[in-house]
Amino acid sequence: MPIPRPTLPALSALPALLALLALFAAACSHTIQFGRTGAPFDEAFPDPSVLVTTDRPAAVRQTLATTPLPATTAHHERLLALLRSRPSISAAHLLLLVEAVSLPESSYTVVDDRPRAYAVRGEGEFAPVADRLLTEGADKLVDVDRRLLGELLGRSHGDAALAAVADRFLPALDDGSLAALREILDGTSGSPATVPFLVRYLLPRGRLDTARGLACVPMLAFDDARVALVAELAPRTTSLPVEQFVQLVRTMAFDEGRGRLVGLLAEKAAPLPAEAARAVVASFTFDAGRHEACARLAERGGLELAGSELVALVRLFAFDDGRVRCAQVLAPRLRGTFDGRTVRALLGAFAFDAGRLGALRAVANRLGELSAAEQRDVLATFAFDDHRLSAARLLR
């Protein structure tokens, strides 16, 4: 019996089917990497009191991280009952109780070579249970160090629970040094509670001046957190050392974050030397980000550029369009005039005549008096007669 050939509708459905299979494979991969693929909680922990009695909390925590958690009221009442049964509790055991709360995990970071999962702060039916465990556990806690304090703060979902833990231990553990804050932030690494702790707890209480706050920006795990902290500190900052400005921009992982930091801090580091501006622009990955950085530095950075310094910035761009836009946005920041050698160096940075002509137009009103020989050298950079003729008009 002959095998029937696929009909046209069946063939047309193949792309959609393949897309669904790809999405399913991606979801499975994500589950395998980060998901809770271990035995159910009641099998992994037939006696849940191990969460508050174990003498190996690190090993139990590792198992708990892979265990599917019951999203039931009974499970969470049992966690609260375990806490209330103890006259005192270690920070490591309280963390086990809090991390046994069923929450919709949405972000991950790696701490000590192990993934750590967090829910969106305040989201999930049982987020109030995590906060209740922290709040009730605060008065029972023993052996809390800075790192463990950070881990407890990082598991909070509301500012009241965060404050209950911080009020209890921060006065003794935070001596106001950057080293102390670094140890605490090591514990909150990747947590959505990190920025609320810094800007809604430490800052209003006078425990985070701008110098200390900006110094801890590189300690944060994600660009969004770094930008959120800088946005709070920038209005309180009158001036910023150029080296620190460059370093903060370089701290960011992506161009969007770099651009936002340039916008927030450029005027604090002004007047910005040309070499620092070049270092900032060089930290961007794509021409769009480099152009945005040039525009913001020109507007807020108090730049003054020699012709050779403009050439150096133009050469950072990957494509002629970006190079032209760079020349256009920075030309008003030029001091002095271009000589023939510098004009030729500028045009030599371009791959095509259209870009060279665009750059020449951008700096035309900054050209010095060029000799006939210098004009010939400049025109020799053009490949085609019509562009060469247009360039000659600009040189007159």
MITORMI-551138 format. One record per residue (C-alpha): residue number from 1; residue in one letter; x, y, z. Coordinates in pm, whole numbers, plus 50000, padded with zeros to 5 digits. Layout:
// MITORMI-551138
+-----+---+-------+-------+-------+
|   k | r |    px |    py |    pz |
+-----+---+-------+-------+-------+
| NUM | a |     X |     Y |     Z |
...
+-----+---+-------+-------+-------+
// end
This chain:
// MITORMI-551138
+-----+---+-------+-------+-------+
|   k | r |    px |    py |    pz |
+-----+---+-------+-------+-------+
|   1 | m | 50000 | 50000 | 50000 |
|   2 | p | 50156 | 50336 | 49903 |
|   3 | i | 50238 | 50583 | 50177 |
|   4 | p | 50023 | 50897 | 50142 |
|   5 | r | 50214 | 51216 | 50069 |
|   6 | p | 50175 | 51505 | 50318 |
|   7 | t | 49905 | 51751 | 50221 |
|   8 | l | 49984 | 52119 | 50178 |
|   9 | p | 49809 | 52220 | 50505 |
|  10 | a | 50020 | 51962 | 50692 |
|  11 | l | 50339 | 52100 | 50538 |
|  12 | s | 50239 | 52456 | 50618 |
|  13 | a | 50193 | 52360 | 50982 |
|  14 | l | 50548 | 52228 | 51010 |
|  15 | p | 50714 | 52565 | 51098 |
|  16 | a | 50469 | 52623 | 51383 |
|  17 | l | 50518 | 52266 | 51508 |
|  18 | l | 50897 | 52303 | 51495 |
|  19 | a | 50873 | 52634 | 51682 |
|  20 | l | 50663 | 52469 | 51954 |
|  21 | l | 50913 | 52185 | 51982 |
|  22 | a | 51198 | 52437 | 52012 |
|  23 | l | 51015 | 52622 | 52288 |
|  24 | f | 50947 | 52293 | 52467 |
|  25 | a | 51313 | 52193 | 52440 |
|  26 | a | 51422 | 52533 | 52574 |
|  27 | a | 51179 | 52502 | 52865 |
|  28 | c | 51305 | 52153 | 52943 |
|  29 | s | 51664 | 52272 | 52930 |
|  30 | h | 51579 | 52558 | 53168 |
|  31 | t | 51408 | 52314 | 53404 |
|  32 | i | 51702 | 52079 | 53401 |
|  33 | q | 51944 | 52358 | 53474 |
|  34 | f | 51758 | 52555 | 53737 |
|  35 | g | 51434 | 52374 | 53813 |
|  36 | r | 51337 | 52167 | 54111 |
|  37 | t | 51372 | 51821 | 53962 |
|  38 | g | 51434 | 51624 | 54280 |
|  39 | a | 51195 | 51411 | 54484 |
|  40 | p | 50880 | 51577 | 54620 |
|  41 | f | 50921 | 51753 | 54953 |
|  42 | d | 50743 | 51487 | 55158 |
|  43 | e | 50975 | 51220 | 55013 |
|  44 | a | 51293 | 51426 | 55042 |
|  45 | f | 51202 | 51538 | 55395 |
|  46 | p | 50980 | 51272 | 55556 |
|  47 | d | 51061 | 51438 | 55887 |
|  48 | p | 51053 | 51812 | 55812 |
|  49 | s | 51194 | 51892 | 56155 |
|  50 | v | 51533 | 51823 | 55999 |
|  51 | l | 51509 | 52181 | 55870 |
|  52 | v | 51562 | 52310 | 56225 |
|  53 | t | 51766 | 52025 | 56376 |
|  54 | t | 52021 | 51918 | 56114 |
|  55 | d | 52388 | 51950 | 56196 |
|  56 | r | 52458 | 51969 | 55820 |
|  57 | p | 52251 | 52269 | 55708 |
|  58 | a | 52461 | 52328 | 55395 |
|  59 | a | 52391 | 51974 | 55265 |
|  60 | v | 52021 | 52003 | 55350 |
|  61 | r | 52008 | 52339 | 55176 |
|  62 | q | 52154 | 52186 | 54862 |
|  63 | t | 51886 | 51916 | 54862 |
|  64 | l | 51614 | 52169 | 54935 |
|  65 | a | 51718 | 52378 | 54634 |
|  66 | t | 51620 | 52091 | 54400 |
|  67 | t | 51305 | 51983 | 54585 |
|  68 | p | 50958 | 52078 | 54450 |
|  69 | l | 50783 | 52265 | 54730 |
|  70 | p | 50416 | 52213 | 54823 |
|  71 | a | 50207 | 52520 | 54742 |
|  72 | t | 49965 | 52446 | 55025 |
|  73 | t | 49858 | 52626 | 55339 |
|  74 | a | 49927 | 52313 | 55544 |
|  75 | h | 50292 | 52304 | 55434 |
|  76 | h | 50347 | 52666 | 55529 |
|  77 | e | 50169 | 52636 | 55863 |
|  78 | r | 50404 | 52346 | 55935 |
|  79 | l | 50706 | 52570 | 55862 |
|  80 | l | 50576 | 52835 | 56103 |
|  81 | a | 50507 | 52570 | 56366 |
|  82 | l | 50865 | 52442 | 56338 |
|  83 | l | 50998 | 52792 | 56403 |
|  84 | r | 50763 | 52848 | 56696 |
|  85 | s | 50870 | 52519 | 56852 |
|  86 | r | 51227 | 52642 | 56894 |
|  87 | p | 51337 | 52872 | 57178 |
|  88 | s | 51628 | 52982 | 56957 |
|  89 | i | 51739 | 52916 | 56602 |
|  90 | s | 52056 | 52957 | 56402 |
|  91 | a | 52063 | 53173 | 56091 |
|  92 | a | 52143 | 52868 | 55879 |
|  93 | h | 51831 | 52685 | 56005 |
|  94 | l | 51607 | 52990 | 55965 |
|  95 | l | 51725 | 53019 | 55605 |
|  96 | l | 51620 | 52657 | 55547 |
|  97 | l | 51269 | 52738 | 55670 |
|  98 | v | 51244 | 53052 | 55455 |
|  99 | e | 51378 | 52875 | 55147 |
| 100 | a | 51120 | 52599 | 55196 |
| 101 | v | 50846 | 52853 | 55121 |
| 102 | s | 50684 | 52789 | 54783 |
| 103 | l | 50739 | 53093 | 54560 |
| 104 | p | 50742 | 53150 | 54181 |
| 105 | e | 51115 | 53164 | 54111 |
| 106 | s | 51208 | 53411 | 53839 |
| 107 | s | 51574 | 53506 | 53869 |
| 108 | y | 51895 | 53323 | 53938 |
| 109 | t | 52247 | 53404 | 54039 |
| 110 | v | 52546 | 53183 | 54115 |
| 111 | v | 52689 | 53191 | 54467 |
| 112 | d | 52978 | 52963 | 54564 |
| 113 | d | 52940 | 52783 | 54228 |
| 114 | r | 52574 | 52700 | 54297 |
| 115 | p | 52264 | 52862 | 54147 |
| 116 | r | 52051 | 53061 | 54390 |
| 117 | a | 51689 | 53128 | 54295 |
| 118 | y | 51477 | 53429 | 54389 |
| 119 | a | 51115 | 53522 | 54335 |
| 120 | v | 51008 | 53867 | 54230 |
| 121 | r | 51003 | 54056 | 54558 |
| 122 | g | 50657 | 54053 | 54716 |
| 123 | e | 50502 | 53825 | 54454 |
| 124 | g | 50357 | 53483 | 54520 |
| 125 | e | 50075 | 53369 | 54746 |
| 126 | f | 50311 | 53265 | 55023 |
| 127 | a | 50554 | 53559 | 55019 |
| 128 | p | 50396 | 53683 | 55348 |
| 129 | v | 50491 | 53350 | 55508 |
| 130 | a | 50859 | 53408 | 55425 |
| 131 | d | 50836 | 53751 | 55586 |
| 132 | r | 50658 | 53612 | 55891 |
| 133 | l | 50933 | 53354 | 55938 |
| 134 | l | 51196 | 53627 | 55918 |
| 135 | t | 51010 | 53863 | 56150 |
| 136 | e | 50929 | 53602 | 56415 |
| 137 | g | 51271 | 53444 | 56380 |
| 138 | a | 51463 | 53769 | 56427 |
| 139 | d | 51433 | 53762 | 56807 |
| 140 | k | 51529 | 53394 | 56821 |
| 141 | l | 51837 | 53414 | 56601 |
| 142 | v | 52183 | 53326 | 56725 |
| 143 | d | 52526 | 53317 | 56556 |
| 144 | v | 52446 | 53574 | 56286 |
| 145 | d | 52749 | 53711 | 56099 |
| 146 | r | 52754 | 53970 | 55819 |
| 147 | r | 52724 | 53720 | 55536 |
| 148 | l | 52434 | 53539 | 55701 |
| 149 | l | 52266 | 53870 | 55778 |
| 150 | g | 52285 | 53952 | 55408 |
| 151 | e | 52130 | 53616 | 55317 |
| 152 | l | 51843 | 53674 | 55558 |
| 153 | l | 51783 | 54027 | 55428 |
| 154 | g | 51795 | 53894 | 55073 |
| 155 | r | 51503 | 53661 | 55144 |
| 156 | s | 51271 | 53941 | 55260 |
| 157 | h | 50969 | 54038 | 55051 |
| 158 | g | 50858 | 54351 | 55232 |
| 159 | d | 51042 | 54641 | 55388 |
| 160 | a | 50892 | 54571 | 55732 |
| 161 | a | 51045 | 54223 | 55748 |
| 162 | l | 51375 | 54354 | 55614 |
| 163 | a | 51378 | 54625 | 55882 |
| 164 | a | 51294 | 54375 | 56158 |
| 165 | v | 51605 | 54172 | 56077 |
| 166 | a | 51827 | 54472 | 56007 |
| 167 | d | 51724 | 54656 | 56324 |
| 168 | r | 51809 | 54350 | 56529 |
| 169 | f | 52160 | 54288 | 56397 |
| 170 | l | 52291 | 54574 | 56184 |
| 171 | p | 52400 | 54804 | 56471 |
| 172 | a | 52642 | 54536 | 56593 |
| 173 | l | 52757 | 54410 | 56252 |
| 174 | d | 52787 | 54724 | 56038 |
| 175 | d | 53070 | 54946 | 56158 |
| 176 | g | 53024 | 55188 | 55870 |
| 177 | s | 53316 | 55053 | 55668 |
| 178 | l | 53305 | 54948 | 55306 |
| 179 | a | 53446 | 54609 | 55407 |
| 180 | a | 53150 | 54545 | 55639 |
| 181 | l | 52900 | 54640 | 55371 |
| 182 | r | 53079 | 54419 | 55119 |
| 183 | e | 53038 | 54116 | 55346 |
| 184 | i | 52666 | 54187 | 55390 |
| 185 | l | 52616 | 54232 | 55015 |
| 186 | d | 52797 | 53904 | 54953 |
| 187 | g | 52499 | 53750 | 55130 |
| 188 | t | 52232 | 53942 | 54936 |
| 189 | s | 52399 | 53871 | 54600 |
| 190 | g | 52138 | 53863 | 54323 |
| 191 | s | 51846 | 53928 | 54556 |
| 192 | p | 51578 | 54181 | 54455 |
| 193 | a | 51588 | 54298 | 54818 |
| 194 | t | 51941 | 54436 | 54776 |
| 195 | v | 51846 | 54778 | 54641 |
| 196 | p | 51560 | 54830 | 54890 |
| 197 | f | 51805 | 54748 | 55169 |
| 198 | l | 52052 | 55006 | 55040 |
| 199 | v | 51821 | 55291 | 54939 |
| 200 | r | 51518 | 55244 | 55164 |
| 201 | y | 51689 | 55121 | 55478 |
| 202 | l | 52053 | 55233 | 55494 |
| 203 | l | 52022 | 55564 | 55308 |
| 204 | p | 51738 | 55722 | 55510 |
| 205 | r | 51911 | 55619 | 55833 |
| 206 | g | 52235 | 55793 | 55739 |
| 207 | r | 52424 | 55465 | 55707 |
| 208 | l | 52505 | 55506 | 55337 |
| 209 | d | 52681 | 55823 | 55227 |
| 210 | t | 52740 | 55874 | 54857 |
| 211 | a | 53104 | 55766 | 54867 |
| 212 | r | 53022 | 55436 | 55037 |
| 213 | g | 52718 | 55384 | 54818 |
| 214 | l | 52897 | 55440 | 54489 |
| 215 | a | 53186 | 55222 | 54604 |
| 216 | c | 52950 | 54928 | 54648 |
| 217 | v | 52793 | 54959 | 54299 |
| 218 | p | 53042 | 54707 | 54151 |
| 219 | m | 52940 | 54458 | 54422 |
| 220 | l | 52584 | 54429 | 54289 |
| 221 | a | 52500 | 54136 | 54064 |
| 222 | f | 52284 | 54298 | 53794 |
| 223 | d | 52285 | 54618 | 53588 |
| 224 | d | 51929 | 54710 | 53693 |
| 225 | a | 52033 | 54708 | 54058 |
| 226 | r | 52347 | 54911 | 53986 |
| 227 | v | 52150 | 55173 | 53792 |
| 228 | a | 51877 | 55191 | 54057 |
| 229 | l | 52137 | 55259 | 54327 |
| 230 | v | 52322 | 55519 | 54120 |
| 231 | a | 51991 | 55692 | 54037 |
| 232 | e | 51932 | 55740 | 54411 |
| 233 | l | 52286 | 55856 | 54483 |
| 234 | a | 52347 | 56085 | 54183 |
| 235 | p | 52130 | 56375 | 54308 |
| 236 | r | 52325 | 56366 | 54635 |
| 237 | t | 52663 | 56368 | 54457 |
| 238 | t | 52825 | 56703 | 54383 |
| 239 | s | 53142 | 56576 | 54216 |
| 240 | l | 53294 | 56246 | 54116 |
| 241 | p | 53658 | 56157 | 54047 |
| 242 | v | 53709 | 56090 | 53677 |
| 243 | e | 53872 | 55753 | 53745 |
| 244 | q | 53572 | 55638 | 53950 |
| 245 | f | 53330 | 55753 | 53681 |
| 246 | v | 53512 | 55547 | 53416 |
| 247 | q | 53531 | 55247 | 53648 |
| 248 | l | 53159 | 55261 | 53729 |
| 249 | v | 53066 | 55266 | 53360 |
| 250 | r | 53297 | 54972 | 53294 |
| 251 | t | 53128 | 54779 | 53577 |
| 252 | m | 52809 | 54748 | 53376 |
| 253 | a | 52745 | 54429 | 53180 |
| 254 | f | 52542 | 54577 | 52893 |
| 255 | d | 52533 | 54894 | 52683 |
| 256 | e | 52192 | 55000 | 52812 |
| 257 | g | 52323 | 55012 | 53167 |
| 258 | r | 52644 | 55187 | 53060 |
| 259 | g | 52441 | 55452 | 52879 |
| 260 | r | 52218 | 55514 | 53179 |
| 261 | l | 52519 | 55556 | 53407 |
| 262 | v | 52681 | 55801 | 53165 |
| 263 | g | 52360 | 56004 | 53167 |
| 264 | l | 52340 | 56002 | 53547 |
| 265 | l | 52705 | 56072 | 53629 |
| 266 | a | 52877 | 56250 | 53338 |
| 267 | e | 52815 | 56598 | 53473 |
| 268 | k | 52943 | 56490 | 53815 |
| 269 | a | 53283 | 56409 | 53660 |
| 270 | a | 53299 | 56718 | 53434 |
| 271 | p | 53512 | 56854 | 53286 |
| 272 | l | 53599 | 56515 | 53145 |
| 273 | p | 53946 | 56473 | 52988 |
| 274 | a | 53949 | 56339 | 52633 |
| 275 | e | 54134 | 56023 | 52736 |
| 276 | a | 53865 | 55944 | 52995 |
| 277 | a | 53592 | 56005 | 52736 |
| 278 | r | 53769 | 55762 | 52505 |
| 279 | a | 53784 | 55498 | 52779 |
| 280 | v | 53411 | 55539 | 52846 |
| 281 | v | 53313 | 55513 | 52478 |
| 282 | a | 53547 | 55215 | 52429 |
| 283 | s | 53361 | 55024 | 52702 |
| 284 | f | 53047 | 55005 | 52484 |
| 285 | t | 52986 | 54700 | 52268 |
| 286 | f | 52783 | 54844 | 51981 |
| 287 | d | 52792 | 55165 | 51776 |
| 288 | a | 52444 | 55272 | 51892 |
| 289 | g | 52565 | 55270 | 52252 |
| 290 | r | 52890 | 55445 | 52159 |
| 291 | h | 52695 | 55720 | 51983 |
| 292 | e | 52462 | 55766 | 52278 |
| 293 | a | 52764 | 55791 | 52507 |
| 294 | c | 52927 | 56052 | 52282 |
| 295 | a | 52608 | 56257 | 52278 |
| 296 | r | 52573 | 56251 | 52655 |
| 297 | l | 52939 | 56325 | 52714 |
| 298 | a | 52918 | 56617 | 52472 |
| 299 | e | 52607 | 56750 | 52646 |
| 300 | r | 52703 | 56692 | 53010 |
| 301 | g | 53070 | 56600 | 53030 |
| 302 | g | 53223 | 56940 | 52957 |
| 303 | l | 53439 | 56790 | 52681 |
| 304 | e | 53695 | 56992 | 52489 |
| 305 | l | 53866 | 56800 | 52210 |
| 306 | a | 54167 | 56855 | 51990 |
| 307 | g | 54132 | 56729 | 51635 |
| 308 | s | 54348 | 56423 | 51703 |
| 309 | e | 54132 | 56335 | 52005 |
| 310 | l | 53819 | 56344 | 51790 |
| 311 | v | 53992 | 56113 | 51543 |
| 312 | a | 54070 | 55868 | 51824 |
| 313 | l | 53703 | 55862 | 51927 |
| 314 | v | 53582 | 55818 | 51568 |
| 315 | r | 53810 | 55515 | 51529 |
| 316 | l | 53631 | 55336 | 51813 |
| 317 | f | 53324 | 55287 | 51592 |
| 318 | a | 53276 | 54974 | 51384 |
| 319 | f | 53087 | 55124 | 51088 |
| 320 | d | 53094 | 55444 | 50886 |
| 321 | d | 52743 | 55550 | 50990 |
| 322 | g | 52849 | 55547 | 51353 |
| 323 | r | 53174 | 55728 | 51273 |
| 324 | v | 52987 | 56007 | 51093 |
| 325 | r | 52740 | 56048 | 51379 |
| 326 | c | 53030 | 56062 | 51623 |
| 327 | a | 53197 | 56338 | 51423 |
| 328 | q | 52870 | 56529 | 51399 |
| 329 | v | 52787 | 56515 | 51770 |
| 330 | l | 53140 | 56594 | 51889 |
| 331 | a | 53238 | 56860 | 51633 |
| 332 | p | 53092 | 57142 | 51848 |
| 333 | r | 53325 | 57034 | 52129 |
| 334 | l | 53640 | 57090 | 51920 |
| 335 | r | 53894 | 57348 | 52021 |
| 336 | g | 54127 | 57505 | 51767 |
| 337 | t | 54127 | 57410 | 51399 |
| 338 | f | 54209 | 57102 | 51193 |
| 339 | d | 54534 | 57099 | 50998 |
| 340 | g | 54574 | 56894 | 50681 |
| 341 | r | 54735 | 56595 | 50853 |
| 342 | t | 54453 | 56567 | 51107 |
| 343 | v | 54182 | 56598 | 50841 |
| 344 | r | 54350 | 56321 | 50643 |
| 345 | a | 54371 | 56104 | 50958 |
| 346 | l | 54000 | 56162 | 51022 |
| 347 | l | 53898 | 56066 | 50669 |
| 348 | g | 54131 | 55767 | 50679 |
| 349 | a | 53916 | 55617 | 50955 |
| 350 | f | 53631 | 55565 | 50706 |
| 351 | a | 53575 | 55275 | 50469 |
| 352 | f | 53371 | 55457 | 50203 |
| 353 | d | 53354 | 55796 | 50035 |
| 354 | a | 53004 | 55875 | 50166 |
| 355 | g | 53130 | 55847 | 50522 |
| 356 | r | 53438 | 56057 | 50447 |
| 357 | l | 53221 | 56327 | 50295 |
| 358 | g | 52985 | 56323 | 50592 |
| 359 | a | 53276 | 56361 | 50835 |
| 360 | l | 53427 | 56643 | 50631 |
| 361 | r | 53094 | 56828 | 50636 |
| 362 | a | 53077 | 56782 | 51016 |
| 363 | v | 53413 | 56955 | 51073 |
| 364 | a | 53411 | 57194 | 50776 |
| 365 | n | 53379 | 57506 | 50991 |
| 366 | r | 53676 | 57390 | 51199 |
| 367 | l | 53920 | 57359 | 50910 |
| 368 | g | 54228 | 57575 | 50920 |
| 369 | e | 54393 | 57730 | 50616 |
| 370 | l | 54510 | 57431 | 50412 |
| 371 | s | 54789 | 57462 | 50160 |
| 372 | a | 54740 | 57339 | 49804 |
| 373 | a | 54950 | 57032 | 49887 |
| 374 | e | 54743 | 56958 | 50198 |
| 375 | q | 54420 | 56990 | 49999 |
| 376 | r | 54553 | 56745 | 49739 |
| 377 | d | 54641 | 56497 | 50016 |
| 378 | v | 54293 | 56527 | 50164 |
| 379 | l | 54122 | 56483 | 49827 |
| 380 | a | 54340 | 56180 | 49754 |
| 381 | t | 54155 | 55990 | 50028 |
| 382 | f | 53840 | 55984 | 49810 |
| 383 | a | 53792 | 55704 | 49560 |
| 384 | f | 53541 | 55864 | 49323 |
| 385 | d | 53545 | 56190 | 49129 |
| 386 | d | 53199 | 56312 | 49230 |
| 387 | h | 53278 | 56275 | 49601 |
| 388 | r | 53619 | 56431 | 49542 |
| 389 | l | 53452 | 56729 | 49375 |
| 390 | s | 53208 | 56773 | 49666 |
| 391 | a | 53498 | 56755 | 49910 |
| 392 | a | 53691 | 57017 | 49714 |
| 393 | r | 53401 | 57259 | 49752 |
| 394 | l | 53410 | 57211 | 50130 |
| 395 | l | 53784 | 57280 | 50140 |
| 396 | r | 53758 | 57615 | 49961 |
+-----+---+-------+-------+-------+
// end
